[in-house]
Amino acid sequence: MFNVREATMDDCDLLYNWVNDIDVRKNAFITDIIEYDIHINWLKSKLANKNTFMYICMEDDIPIGQFRIDKDIDKNIDKEKKFGIIDFSVGNEFRNKGYGILILETIARIYKDGQFFSDGLVGLVKIENIASQKAFRKTGFSEFAVFNDFIEFRFI
């Protein structure tokens, strides 16, 4: 059964392995491999940040992916509104099984339940990342803009 739990420092190695997966790096803003000490400091900072919500997605007791929402941060494209910025990934061995859609549906449900006080959700997807584009569209996100190598999807 699919469920989510809050991420903790105990997830550091799991998240480190996922973030440095070759496909994750290929589809990230910054494509360089992330050093472990940088990852540890980043994770500590994110877990302590009241504007960051980070979860581990589980299938029964097996971690299959993660998502994070950073709300009200400087990356907001529309400065008049406060959007939650989505980051998610699925572990390599669990890809192409519909988990990306389950994760995005979970994010949308949390938003609709009023747990995030923003004007909507934003996901930025590289143009060549067709799987993520399909997942965003299938879960009710709308294509809002195309810039550089990314498509901006919004859920309002």
C-alpha positions in Angstrom: 0.0 0.0 0.0 1.3 3.5 -1.0 1.8 6.0 1.8 4.1 8.8 2.8 6.1 9.7 5.9 8.1 12.7 6.9 11.8 12.6 5.9 14.4 12.6 8.7 18.2 12.6 8.9 18.0 8.8 9.0 17.1 9.1 5.3 20.3 10.9 4.4 22.0 8.0 2.6 18.8 7.0 0.8 18.2 10.5 -0.5 21.9 10.9 -1.4 21.8 7.8 -3.6 18.5 8.9 -5.2 19.8 12.5 -5.9 22.9 11.2 -7.6 21.1 8.7 -9.8 22.2 9.3 -13.4 18.7 10.1 -14.6 17.9 12.4 -11.7 21.1 14.4 -12.3 20.3 14.5 -16.0 16.9 16.1 -15.3 18.1 18.5 -12.6 18.8 22.2 -12.8 22.4 21.4 -11.8 23.6 18.2 -13.4 26.8 17.7 -11.4 27.1 14.9 -8.9 26.5 16.2 -5.4 29.2 15.6 -2.8 28.2 13.8 0.4 29.2 16.6 2.8 27.3 19.1 0.8 24.2 16.8 0.8 24.4 16.4 4.6 24.4 20.1 5.2 21.7 20.7 2.6 19.4 18.0 4.2 19.9 19.4 7.7 19.0 22.9 6.4 15.9 21.7 4.6 14.7 19.6 7.6 15.0 22.6 9.8 13.3 25.0 7.4 9.7 25.7 8.4 8.9 26.5 4.7 10.1 23.1 3.5 8.0 19.9 3.5 9.9 16.7 2.7 8.4 13.2 2.6 9.6 9.7 1.8 7.1 7.8 -0.3 6.6 4.1 0.6 5.1 1.0 -0.9 4.3 -1.0 2.2 7.6 -0.7 4.1 9.8 -0.1 1.1 11.0 3.5 0.2 10.2 4.1 -3.5 10.6 7.9 -3.9 10.5 11.3 -2.3 8.9 14.7 -2.7 9.7 18.1 -1.3 7.7 21.3 -1.4 9.5 24.6 -0.7 6.9 27.3 -0.1 7.1 31.0 -0.5 10.7 31.0 -1.6 12.6 33.4 -3.9 12.3 31.0 -6.9 8.7 32.0 -7.3 8.3 33.1 -10.9 5.2 35.2 -10.2 6.4 37.6 -7.5 2.8 38.6 -6.6 1.8 35.1 -5.6 3.2 32.5 -3.2 3.7 29.1 -4.9 4.9 25.9 -3.5 7.8 24.6 -5.6 7.7 20.9 -6.1 10.7 18.5 -6.3 10.1 14.8 -6.6 11.8 11.7 -7.7 11.2 7.9 -7.9 13.9 5.4 -7.2 15.3 3.8 -10.3 13.9 0.3 -9.7 10.4 1.8 -9.2 10.2 4.0 -12.3 7.6 3.4 -15.1 5.1 1.8 -12.6 2.9 4.9 -12.0 4.5 6.1 -8.8 5.3 9.5 -10.2 1.5 10.0 -10.7 0.8 8.7 -7.2 3.3 11.1 -5.8 1.9 14.1 -7.7 -1.7 13.1 -6.7 -0.6 13.0 -3.1 1.0 16.5 -3.4 -2.2 17.8 -5.0 -4.3 16.3 -2.2 -2.2 17.8 0.5 -2.4 21.2 -1.2 -6.2 20.9 -1.5 -6.5 19.9 2.1 -5.0 23.3 3.0 -1.8 22.1 4.4 0.2 24.5 2.2 -0.6 28.2 2.4 0.3 29.2 -1.1 -1.5 30.3 -4.2 -0.7 27.0 -6.0 2.0 24.6 -6.8 4.7 24.8 -9.4 6.8 22.1 -11.0 9.6 22.8 -13.4 10.4 20.0 -15.9 13.1 19.7 -18.4 11.7 19.7 -22.0 13.3 16.3 -22.7 11.8 14.7 -19.5 8.7 13.3 -21.2 7.8 11.0 -18.3 7.5 13.8 -15.8 5.6 16.0 -18.2 3.0 13.2 -18.7 2.7 12.7 -14.9 2.1 16.4 -14.3 -0.5 16.6 -17.0 -2.2 13.5 -15.9 -2.6 14.8 -12.3 -4.2 18.1 -13.3 -1.2 20.4 -13.6 -1.4 22.8 -16.5 1.5 23.9 -18.6 2.0 27.6 -17.8 5.2 28.7 -19.6 8.2 27.4 -21.4 11.6 29.0 -20.8 15.2 27.9 -21.4 15.1 24.1 -21.2 12.1 23.9 -18.8 8.4 23.8 -18.8 6.6 25.3 -15.9 3.5 23.4 -14.7 1.0 24.9 -12.2 -1.6 23.4 -10.0 -4.0 26.1 -8.7 
